[in-house]
Amino acid sequence: MVRRRSKMTKIQNFINKAWMAIGGINNEDVYTFLYERPKIIRRDKFYEEYLWAVWVSGLKRKSAEGFLDKCDQEVFDYKFVARKTPKQWQNHFKKYHKPLREKARSKWNAVYSVANMLDAYKTEKEFREDLFGGKTRSKELNTTDAITLYEKRIPWVGKPNANFIVRNIGGEAIKCDRWLEKFMDYYNLTLVKLDRLAGRIKTPHGCPVRLTPGLIDLIVWCYCEQEVLKVRNFNKHFLSMEF
């Protein structure tokens, strides 16, 4: 009689193989997550992640990266953007588009409004108090802060992007995008169950830190973007890999 593997065993098998497949610590996104996220909550870093979150919304990552690489680097500086009059800003971003579609205009207008919002804070402390309850260290941020950020009704910041921004500025949050949703559905998980599970999964070989829900989220994303490619392939791929 063949004994069926438990859900935990299957997930552990996936984590081990996925970690190796994406290159482990040498994966650019993993390395950034572990070592290059900011330690202190600051407006400039918040703005950079906000800009990225806005432009990757509805686009494939490579498309968003390719587009932003062609933009002047000044658009990543909220002070530069905030100094522009509305007309000057319209003229500035129009040159990136031929033709300029309404969705792109909406994104740039949102970026402009957030740049002005950030510039209006007199100090970093005032910014942190308003958006993150006065927290200073990035590692103190969590899902609760993402919910608070979402409730601020900042343009283009729905729940997924709120979690994405909090994670990328150094906090512990899960974006719960299409890949993680498929992953949780496949293993019949909820976010609460995933959080509990993180403490039980053994660290894969070569991983220098314990697994957190945020790191699991990233591993799932990196693996699926690299190996699964399309959401409709998810179940077939995981079954074929015996995950």
N, C-alpha and C positions, 0 to 999 in steps of 0.2 A: 504494500500500500504506500503510495506517494503522499508524503505529508505536505499540505499546503503551507506556503510561507506566510507569515503574519504581515500585516500592513507595515509594522515597524521595520521588519526585515527588508521589505521591498523599498521603503523610503530610504533606509540606510544604504542599500545597494545603489539607488539612484544618486544619492549625494556623493558617494565614493567615486562612481564612474563619471558623474558630471564634473566634479572637481578636477579630475584628471583631464577630461576632454576639453575643458575651457582653458587649460594651462595653469590651473591653480593660482599661486601667488603671482605668477608672471602675466596673468590676464590683466589688461590695463584697467578695466572697471573694478576688478577685485582689489588691485593694488591701490587705486584711488580711494576706494571705500575704506580700506584698512589704514592707510597712511597719509592721505593727502586732503582729507576733509578738514575744514577749519575747526580749530579748538574753541574759538570765541565767536559768539553770535554777533555778526556785523552787517551793516546795511549793504556794503558792496558785495559781499558773498551772497546775501539773500537775493539781491537784484540779479546777479549772474545766474543763479539757479532758477529764479523766476523767469528770466528771459528764455533760458533753455526749455523750461517746462511749457511755456507758451508756444514756442515754435515746434517742439516735437509733438504737440497735441495734433492728432489727425494726420501725422506724417510718419514715414519710416525714419528710423534714427539716422541712417546714412544720408537720406535726403535733407533732413534738418541740419545735420553737420555740414554737408556740402554747401547749403545755402548760407548758413551763418559764417562759414569760412570766407565767403566772398564779400561779406559785409565789412564796412570799416570797423576797426576794433573799438572805436569810440562808442559804438552802440552798446558795448558792455559796461560803460561807465555811466551810472545813473546821474551823476552831476553834469556830465556833458549833455545828456538828453534833457535834463530839467532846465538847462540854461536856454534851450531853444524856445522860441515862441511857437504856438500851435501851427502857424503857417510855415515857419522855418522847418519844423519837424516833418510836416507833410511833404515838403519839397525834398527833405533829406532822404526819407525812406522810399519815395517814389522811384528813385534811380535804381533801386534793387529789383524792380519788377517791370516786366514788359509782356503782357499788360498787368496793371495793378488790379487784382481781384479783391472783392469786398472782404473776404475772410482774412486776407493779408492785411488790409487796411485796419480791420478790427483788432488784429493782433498788435500791430504797431501802435494803435491808439491806446490799447491797454498798457503796453510797455511805457508809453509816455505818461499815462496817469499814475502808474506805480512809481516811476522815477521821480515825479513831482511829489508824490506822497512821502517817499523816503527822504527827499531833500528838505521837506518841510519840518522834519524832526530837528530840534535844536542840538540834540546830542545822541550818541549811541545808546545811552542809558534810557532816554525817553523812548526811542525806537523799541528797545527790548521790553520795556514796561508795557507798552501798548500792544505789541504783537505776541510776546512770549512771557507775560507775567513777571517780567524783571529778571528772568534767568540770564546768566552770563555765559556759562560754559555750554558748548554745543552738545556734549554728551548727556546733559540733563534733559534734553528735549525728547519727547516721546509722542505716542499716538494722541494723547490728550491735547498736546500743543498743536498737532495737525488739525484736530477738530476745531480748536479755537481759531486757528488761521482760516479754516474753511468758513467759519461763521462770520468772519470779517467781510465776506462777500467781495473779495478782491477779484477783479476781472480775470477770467480763465482759471481761477483757482477753485476747482471742484474738489471733492474728497480725494481722488487719486493724486492730483497735482499737489494738494496740501501735504499729503504724506510724502510724496516725491521730494518736495522742497525741504521738508524737515529732515528727511534722511540724508539728503545731499549736503546740507549745511552742518551735518555732524550728529544728528539725532538718531533715535531708534524708532523707525516707523516703516510700515509696509505699504507700498503703492497699491498693491492688489490690482495689477493690470490684467490684460487678457491671458497672459501665460500663467500667472499665479492662480487666476480663477479656474483655468483648466486643470491645473495641478491639484487644487483643493477639491474640485469636483471629481477628479479621477480617483483620489484617495479618500473621498467622503470626509473632507476636513472643513472646519470653520476657522476663522482667524484666532478664536480662543483656543481651539485644539492645536493649531499650528504653533501658537505661543508656548503651550505646554510641551509640545513635542520637541521644540528646539533644545530644551534642557536635557532631553534623553538621547538625542542623536549623537553618536560619537564623532569627534572631530576627524575629518579625512586626513590622510597622510600628507604632511607638508603644510597644513593649515596652522598658522601660528596663534590663533585665538579660538576660543570656544564659539560654537555656532549660536547666532542670535536669529530671531525671525527676519530681521533686515538682511542679514547675510544669506540666509536660505532663499529669501526672495530674489536676491541678486544672482545667486547661483542658478536658480530656476530660469531667470530671465536670460542670462548669458548662454546657458545650454540650449534653450529653446530657440533663441535667435540664431544660433550657430548650427544646430543640428535638426531641429524640427521645421523651422522656417515658416510654415503656415499653420494657423490654428486648426484647420480641418485635418491636418496630419497628426495631431497630438496623440490621440488614443492608439492609432495604428502604430506609431513609432514607439510609444511606451510599451505596448504589448510585445512588439518584435524584439525589444531590448530586454524584455522580462523584468521591467521595473514594477 
